[in-house]
């Protein structure tokens, strides 16, 4: 059998060499389909199928708060507060380890100060993930304490770019925000979690911070005990949530918890896009197979008399079928080999577009599973492309084929009908892709027409990190921002400048409960919540957000005593329908010492994304102090028109 197979392959190569035009067209067609499928499968394999590069990753989960539906309609996940995390950690019986992490920004001091995005993590963070440092060590539990948290573990890329892979950096001190931090270790190249982290520092909560339940700013990961499944963990967290609700109704009433596999939590945003792409290139491969089948059918019909002679001499149908299939399979394997070249560049192109949305933990490349996939796809494509020609010719009437001359016969007309059916199939498959592409283009055009509530044209944003060492006192920070604003506004062509903590189209705003003056008092857990954004005078003008009623902020609204607030139109309609909200008074429940007065109503802004269907009730307040800001400049055809400083507020 092997001898016969080798003979078939040698004969197939001779036949393909005799028809170079057919061979080139067929190989290029299959290479396009196979290469596209290989490229997309490489990404799907690396992102969706391959486990995370952690120890026993199947037992890693992420735990979120589930907020009260009345306060957060449609929101099913929320970040976690310190006190609730500590209760989860102490009361559960299903997790082997649990850790919490959040964002912490620093300024690396030196001749060229630079912002460093670090993750503040609890002790046991690295143990939970099951990773070991490449150099040195990670934090000890004793270092996760107030006054002892000036320790840092460097990420591989940060270590390489800033310290030239100097192994002696471990045990030395570096200066962050004007303070000395002891370098305990360096993590390996493959470790990157969370995605933004260039380095890691201990959480170092004080006793006061450990008791906070209403401030949700962190995320929690955990490792399931051996033999515990996701359902058992979820049931345990439901029980703990009900217990905390009974103990702390003021803060925890209506708050639950949800346990999700860590891998699913990391890739869920990009999963639909990858599956859609995989389906689309699957159609491309089908079109390529039908195209090659049509070409193969025409070529095989031209050899019908040769095949009839083989059958007349005693060749079985299976033998003829194998011979014809061997030719298309050789074509497909050649196409697969060329498709790998396409796939190599295709993967780079896909990663260039999707890299920002992919977890940094994934490793995408042409590895053995991808090569096996390519070989399998090539064999399937060759089989699909050769099966129909083999069946049509192998079962033809031998007598008619032997009598056939070189002109067209009834039998040939039948072959033309088959090829016409294949053409119809190609057109149908192409039409599906065309309609899908048209719908995507239409959706993109509609998104371009969406009124986001502000004018983004020419707006430039900049982020500047301010070290805590020099600007510890709030008044110093306020004065600093004031000086920056004055200098930016003085630039030629600048019309306006302002400050905000999180720019529009970002879901990073702070959701806070409010108490409205003159209405019955409620527990914080029952109070309605709004999206709070911190801005300075000039922000509304620089972003061209419309002022519907009342006035904008002015410099006379003291930043250190922020009593005036602006509200969005949706917030006005929600809390004061058919009323004039100007002059209404409220309190941000996390800051009960300041009564705030509504001085203006502004247009609704899409805060979470252009596809946001319902406007978010938003409150704009003056920041009392902060230590990090962004800037944005609006640029016309030839000059800057406005500047926005976007300020990060630490609540």
URVENMO-V499015 format. One record per backbone hydrogen bond with DSSP energy under -1.0 kcal/mol. NH is the residue of the N-H (numbers start at 1). CO is the residue of the C=O. Records with the same first field share a line. If there is no record, write none. Layout:
BEGIN
NH->CO, CO
END
This chain:
BEGIN
5->1
6->2
7->3
8->4
9->5
10->6
11->7
12->8
13->9
14->10
15->11
16->12
17->13
18->14
23->19
24->20
25->21
26->22
27->23
28->24
29->25
30->26
31->27
32->28
33->29
34->30
35->31
36->32
37->33
38->34
39->35
40->36
41->37
42->38
43->39
44->40
45->41
46->42
47->43
48->44
49->44
50->45
54->52
55->129
59->56
60->57
61->222
62->260
63->220
64->258
65->78
66->256
72->68
75->72
78->65
80->218
83->212
85->81
86->82
87->83
88->84
89->85
90->86
91->87
92->88
96->223
97->223
99->221
101->219
102->120
104->118
106->116
108->114
109->175
114->108
116->106
118->104
119->199
120->102
121->201
122->100
125->122
128->124
129->125
130->126
131->126
134->186
135->186
137->184
148->145
151->149
152->182
153->200
154->185
155->198
159->155
160->156
161->157
162->158
163->159
165->159
166->163
169->166
171->183
172->169
174->181
176->179
177->107
179->176
181->174
182->150
183->172
184->152
186->135
187->154
191->188
197->194
198->117
200->153
201->119
203->121
210->206
212->209
217->80
218->80
219->101
221->99
222->61
223->97
224->59
225->94
228->225
233->229
234->230
235->231
236->232
237->233
238->234
239->235
240->236
241->237
242->238
243->239
244->240
245->241
246->242
247->243
248->244
252->248
255->252
256->66
258->64
260->62
262->60
265->261
266->262
267->263
268->264
271->267
274->270
275->271
276->272
277->273
278->274
279->275
280->276
281->277
282->278
283->279
284->280
285->281
286->282
287->283
288->284
289->285
290->286
291->287
292->288
293->289
294->290
295->291
296->292
297->293
298->294
299->295
300->296
301->297
302->298
303->300
304->301
307->303
308->304
309->305
310->306
311->307
312->308
313->309
314->311
315->310
320->316
321->317
322->318
323->319
324->320
325->321
326->322
327->323
328->324
329->325
330->326
331->327
332->328
333->329
334->330
335->331
336->332
337->333
338->334
339->335
340->336
342->338
343->339
344->340
345->341
346->342
347->343
348->344
349->345
350->346
351->347
352->348
353->349
354->350
355->351
357->354
362->359
367->365
371->367
372->368
373->369
374->370
375->371
376->372
377->373
378->374
379->375
380->376
381->377
382->378
383->379
384->380
385->381
386->382
387->383
390->386
391->387
392->388
393->389
394->390
395->391
396->393
401->397
402->398
403->399
413->409
414->410
415->411
416->412
417->413
418->414
419->415
420->416
421->417
422->418
423->419
424->420
425->421
426->422
427->423
428->424
429->425
430->426
431->427
432->428
433->429
434->430
435->431
436->432
437->433
438->434
439->435
440->436
441->437
442->438
443->439
444->440
445->441
446->442
447->443
448->444
449->445
455->543
459->456
460->633
462->631
464->629
466->627
477->473
478->474
479->475
480->476
481->477
482->478
483->479
484->480
485->481
486->482
487->483
488->484
489->485
490->486
491->488
494->491
495->641
501->534
505->606
510->532
512->530
514->528
515->587
517->585
519->516
525->250
526->523
530->512
531->617
532->510
533->619
535->621
536->499
539->536
542->538
543->539
545->540
548->601
549->601
551->599
557->554
558->556
563->561
565->597
566->620
567->600
568->618
569->602
572->568
573->569
574->570
575->571
576->572
579->576
583->598
584->581
586->596
587->515
589->513
591->588
594->591
596->586
597->563
598->584
599->565
601->549
602->567
603->546
606->452
612->609
619->531
620->566
621->533
629->464
630->646
631->462
632->644
633->460
634->642
635->458
636->639
641->634
642->634
643->496
644->632
645->498
646->630
648->628
END
